[in-house]
Amino acid sequence: MQPREIYVEGIGLWGGRLPGWASARAILRGEADPPAAPLPRPAPALLPQNERRRAPDTVAVALEVAASACAAAGCAPAALPSVFASAYGDLAMTDAMCEQLVRNPLETSPTKFHHSVHNAAAGYWAIATGCLEPYTALASVEHSFGNGLLAAAVQALEGTRVLFVAYDVEGRGPIATMARTRGMLGGAFVLAARATPGSLARLTLQVQQAPGARATPVRAANRVLVEGNVMASCLVLFEALADAVPRALMLTLAEHLALEMTVEPVGP
């Protein structure tokens, strides 16, 4: 793949100790202290109150950051195709379903079942926003963020803005001993092929064969804010965007593939 440029038009971020991009920028730069204890999960305004209460954590965090990115970009959410990436989906809901199947399968909840599927957050987004544009939901364990970003970038290069959302939440029960992840973390970007007056940064991307490649590490002071979450590697891109200075970094796509990237601020 030859180097390709895409532009970041809007950003959303939420973690228990990173409550929104506006606050997180200063925290990631070391200019402000994070909350002393993790905050309660977000309550996305897109959902009616009853749905907001019943929605699983994956839906809550994914919709929160997706809506924030669209608002920052000045985009109508219904107009954007999207890519949703999660390493594991909702492990707590999957664990609850497995336990129910063992104890009393005839009482399995249809609502919990549709919350447990991997594309639940993408489906909720489409319904909540009335979006009829195509979406992709993908997973590749610790490589999920890099592959999701690459998938969204390829679509953006076709000439339309694309929403990219990445998220993972706390594991529960026996399944969490194999699929380990803690806390709640979500990030989102609106990406475009060409710069606009509202562009925030230019990403120059290139896929490289890279046996044994490792993702660029998150700074130690920031790593503790998301430590244990399988999507934690995404924070290195948010660091670069918060710093607003040119920076080269790497995300992994597979054991032998990497996404090399240069992040450069644009605009006045």
N, C-alpha and C positions, 0 to 999 in steps of 0.2 A: 504494500500500500504506500503510495506517495503521500507526503505530508499534505494535510487538508486543514483549512481554517474554518472554524465556526465561532459564533459570537454568543456570549451569555447576555440575555436580555432581562432576566429576572431570577432571583435567588430566594429559596425558602430553606430554613433549617430549624429543627427542633430536637432537643434532647433534654433529659431530665435536669441537666445542669447547663444547658445551652438553650434558653427559652426564647427562641426567635432570632432571626438573622440580625436585626437591629441591635440587640444586646450582645449576640455572639461575636460580632466583629471585634468589639473592644476586648472581650474575654480572650479570644484566640490570639490577639496581639499582646496579651499580658497587661493591658491598660485598665482592666476592671476585674473584680473578683466574681467568680461564678456563685450561684446560690449554694449555701452551705450544705443543703440536703436536696436530693432529687425532688423536683416539683411533680404534682399530680399530672396525669396525662392531659393533653390538650383537648379542647372541646370545639371541634370545627363548626363554625357558624353555618356552613353549607347544609348541615343536617338538621331536620326538625328535632325538637327537644327529645321526643321519645326515641327516635332513631339514634340520636347522639348518645343516649344512655345505654342502649342495647348494643351498639356497634363494638366490635372487638378492638383491641389496642392497635392492631395493624391498620385498620380503617381510620381510627382517630388520628394517628400520627401521619399517615400518608396523605389524608385529605387536608390536614392542617398545613403541611409544607407545600403541597400542590397549589392550594388556594393562595398562599403567600407569594409563591413564585409568579403566578399569573397576575396577581394584583401589582406586584413590583414591576412587571413588564408591561402593564396596561393592556393585557390581553383578555378577551372574553374566553373563559375556560371551555365553553362549548365549541369553540372554533379550532381547537388544537388536537391533532393526533398525539398519542402519548405512549411512553414506555415506562412500565412499572417493574422494578427489580427488587427482589427480596431473596435472600439466601434460603430461608426456611419457611416463609409465610408465618402463620399464627400457630406456634408450637403449643401454646397453652390450650387453644381450642382443639387442636389435633389430639392432645393428650386427653382432654375431657371426652372427646368422641370415642377414643380407644377404650377408655375406662367404662363408658356406657355400653359399648358393644360387648364387653366381657361380663358386665353385671346384669344388664337387662336390655338386650338389643332391640326388643319390640318397643321400647320407650325412647328410642333415639330421636332427638329433636331435629326436625327439618331445618329450623332456623340455625341451630348450631352447625348443621352440616354445611349449609351454604356459606356460613362464616368461616368454615375450616378450609375451603378450597383456596388454592394459591392465588387466584385472580380476584379474590373477594374485594380487595381495596380498589382495584381497577374498575370492577363492576359498580361498586358504590359511587365512585367518582363519575362514571358515565351517567348513572341515574340521577345523582344529586345536581349535576350541572346541565343535564339534558344533552350531553355530548353524543353525537352520532358518528364522530370521526373514529377511525380504527385505533385500537390500542394493542400493545404487546405486553404480556406478563412473562418475565423470564427469571430463571434461577441458575446460578452456577457456584453455589456455596461461597467460599471466600473471594471468588473472582466475580461476584455478581455485580458490584458497582462498576468495575471496568467494562464488563460486557454490556451492561445496560447503557452506560454513557456512549460506548461505541455504536450500539444499535440506534440510539437516539440521534447521534451525530450523522450517521449514514442517511437517516430519513431527512434530517434537516438540510443536508446537501442537495436534496431533490428540490429545494426551493420553498419549503413551507416551514413555519415555526413548529417546533416540537416540544412537548412537555416531557421531562424526564424526572421520575420520582424513584427514590431508593429508600428502603426502610427495613428494619428488623426489630423484634421485640423480645422480651424475656422468655426463656424456655421454662417449661414446667414438667414435673413428673419424670418417669423413667426415660422418656424420649430425650429429655434434656441432658442426660448423661452421655448421649452420643452426638447430639446436635447442640453444642454448647453455645449459648449466647445470653447475655445479661442486659438489663436495662432496656431503654427504648430510644431509638434514634431514627430520624428521617431527614432526608435532604431532597431538594428539588431545584430544577433549573428550567427556564425557558430558553431554548437554543434556536439560533437562526443562522442561515448561510451567509448573510451579508450584514455589515454593520449598519446601525441606525443611530439617530441622535441619542437614543436611550441605551445603547449598548454599554455594558459594564466591563467586559473583558473579551479578549481574543484568545481562543484555544487553538494551538497548532498541534494536530494529532498525527501520529504515525504508528502503525502496527509493526512490531519487530519480532523476529525469531530471537528468543532470549532464554535458552536453557538455564534453569535454576534462578530465574529472575525473582527479585523481591520488590514489593511495592515500596515506594519512598516512605520512610517512617514519619509518623506524626510526631511533632515535638513532645518531649516528655511531659511538660506542664499541661499540655492539652490531652495527651493520651489518657490520663487518669480520669478525664471527664466522660469518656465513652468506653473505658476499659472493659473488656469482656463482651462487648457487642460485636457480632460477626460483621457488621457493616462499618466498623470503626475506621477502616482504611480510607473511607470516603473523606474523612476530615482533613486529609492533607490538601485536597483541592480547595476546601473552604478556608484553610489557613492561607493558601496562596492568594485567594480572592480577598481575604481580609487584609493581608499585607499590602496589596495594591502595588506591588513591584514585580518586575519580570522574574519568573522562576521556572526552572525545568523540574519535572517530576515524572514518576512512572507508576502505572497501575498494572496489575497482573490480569491477564485474560485466561490463562491456563498455565500448566506447569512449564510450558516451553514458549509461551507467547506473552508479549507485554505491549501495553499501550503507552508509548512515550508522548509527552505533552509539554508544551511551553505555554505558560499562562502569562498574559501581558495585559495590563489595564489599558483601556481606551477611553475616549471621551475627553471633555474639557478638563 
